[in-house]
Amino acid sequence: MKLIPPFTYYKPETIEEAISLLDEFKEAKVIAGGTDLIPLIRDGKYTPQKMVDISFIDELNFVREEGGYIKIGAATTHSDILNSKILNEKTNVLVQAVKNLGSPQIRNLGTIGGNLCNASPAADTAPPLLVLEAELLIQGSKGERRIPVKDFFLGPGKTILKRNEILREIHIPSEVGKMKGVFLKLGRREAHTLSIVCTAVLLKADTEFEDIRIALGAVAPIPIRAKETESYLRGKEVTEKKIDEGTEIVKKEVKPITDVRGTKEYRTEMSKVFVKRAINKALKGEVECK
Ligand SMILES: Cc1cc2nc3c(=O)[nH]c(=O)nc-3n(C[C@H](O)[C@H](O)[C@H](O)COP(=O)(O)OP(=O)(O)OC[C@H]3O[C@@H](n4cnc5c(N)ncnc54)[C@H](O)[C@@H]3O)c2cc1C
C-alpha cells in the first residue's frame, strides 16, 4: 500500500473558518470522512498539500425539520442518516439507499456531502435525492446559493462547486413523505460493493399513477431522472402491461458504459428490471414513507 504524502491538516470549527482557509490556500482540499479521497490520494490521483477537515463542524452535522423541509448537514454520516428518526419516518427512500452503502466502517466515516461532491455516477444517495427533488445549499466567501440536486452534477467526478465553496446542507421538501418510495441496488455482492445499477422510485398511485418519479445511478455519466418513462406512466392505469411498456422506455434513457462491474448491455437490461421491480414493490407498499 502506498504511503500518503505529507500535508498540512486544518481542523476548522466553523463554516466561515473553513471557507477562509479555502480562500487563503489555493492548494487546499476539503476532506470529510475521507473514504473517497484517501484512496485517491494513495493512488496518486491527488496530492493535496493542505487539507481542510470539515467533519468536526457542528453546523454541518444535523438532521432537522424546519420551514417545510427536512434539512441534512453535509457532514452528516451515513450511519447518522440510517439512525435518524425524522428520515426513517418521512423520507425512508434515502435511508434505504444508505442501508447498503459500503460497510459499517464506511458508513461511520462517509458523509452524504462527500458522496455527492465526489460525483461518482454510482453515488447511492443521488437517485433518492433526485426523486425527492432535494435542493442543495452551497456556501462560499461571497455568500450562499441554492440549487436543485439535478443541476449539481456535471460529469464523473465533476460538480458545479467552485474550489473554494462548501456544500453546506441538503433540503428535502417535507411533503414528499406522502409518496411511497423504494430504493434498489444491484451490486456484485449483497453488501460492501458499488452499484452496477441502482434506482429510486417515488410514487403516488391507486388505480392510476397520479405521480411517479424515477431516478437511476451507475448507468450514465451522472445520476439521472428517467423523465420519459415518468411521463409515459403518469396518468396511466396501474396494470402489469402499462408498467412493462413504461419501463421499456428506461432502456432508451440510460447511457451506460462497460467497466469492471458490468457491460453496457447488462446495465441496460438491468435498468428496466430494477425500475420495474421498484415500482411493483412501491405499489405493494413493501417499503413505504410514513
Ligand atoms: C470500501 C468502500 C466501499 C464503498 N461503498 C460505497 C457504496 O456502496 N455506495 C456509494 O455510493 N459509495 C461507496 N463508497 C464511496 C464513499 O464511501 C462515499 O462516497 C462517501 O459518502 C464519501 O463521503 P466522505 O465523507 O468519505 O467523502 P471524502 O472522501 O471526505 O470526500 C469526497 C470528495 O468530496 C469533497 N467534499 C466532501 N464533503 C464536501 C463538502 N461538504 N463540500 C465540498 N466538498 C466536499 C472532497 O473534497 C472530495 O473531493 C465506498 C468507499 C469505499 C472505500
The ligand as a Gaussian input file, in Angstrom:
#p B3LYP/6-31G(d) Opt

LIG

0 1
 C      -14.765000       0.164000       0.639000
 C      -15.659000       1.268000       0.133000
 C      -16.986000       0.974000      -0.169000
 C      -17.819000       1.993000      -0.656000
 N      -19.115000       1.682000      -0.962000
 C      -19.923000       2.633000      -1.476000
 C      -21.260000       2.316000      -1.838000
 O      -21.747000       1.197000      -1.670000
 N      -22.018000       3.312000      -2.378000
 C      -21.532000       4.577000      -2.566000
 O      -22.263000       5.426000      -3.066000
 N      -20.259000       4.903000      -2.210000
 C      -19.452000       3.973000      -1.675000
 N      -18.167000       4.288000      -1.334000
 C      -17.677000       5.651000      -1.555000
 C      -17.669000       6.591000      -0.307000
 O      -17.628000       5.873000       0.890000
 C      -18.895000       7.518000      -0.283000
 O      -18.981000       8.234000      -1.481000
 C      -18.841000       8.504000       0.915000
 O      -20.126000       9.024000       1.131000
 C      -17.881000       9.658000       0.687000
 O      -18.004000      10.556000       1.780000
 P      -16.709000      11.091000       2.563000
 O      -17.219000      11.978000       3.643000
 O      -15.838000       9.975000       2.978000
 O      -16.029000      11.937000       1.400000
 P      -14.497000      12.409000       1.277000
 O      -13.665000      11.276000       0.815000
 O      -14.054000      13.112000       2.510000
 O      -14.652000      13.498000       0.120000
 C      -15.052000      13.119000      -1.182000
 C      -14.955000      14.347000      -2.107000
 O      -15.938000      15.312000      -1.765000
 C      -15.338000      16.551000      -1.353000
 N      -16.184000      17.003000      -0.236000
 C      -16.598000      16.248000       0.815000
 N      -17.511000      16.924000       1.540000
 C      -17.652000      18.135000       0.951000
 C      -18.472000      19.279000       1.222000
 N      -19.368000      19.312000       2.230000
 N      -18.345000      20.367000       0.415000
 C      -17.463000      20.352000      -0.620000
 N      -16.702000      19.289000      -0.957000
 C      -16.797000      18.185000      -0.163000
 C      -13.882000      16.231000      -1.025000
 O      -13.035000      17.342000      -1.275000
 C      -13.621000      15.086000      -2.013000
 O      -13.329000      15.616000      -3.274000
 C      -17.303000       3.305000      -0.832000
 C      -15.970000       3.593000      -0.500000
 C      -15.149000       2.589000      -0.022000
 C      -13.728000       2.919000       0.326000

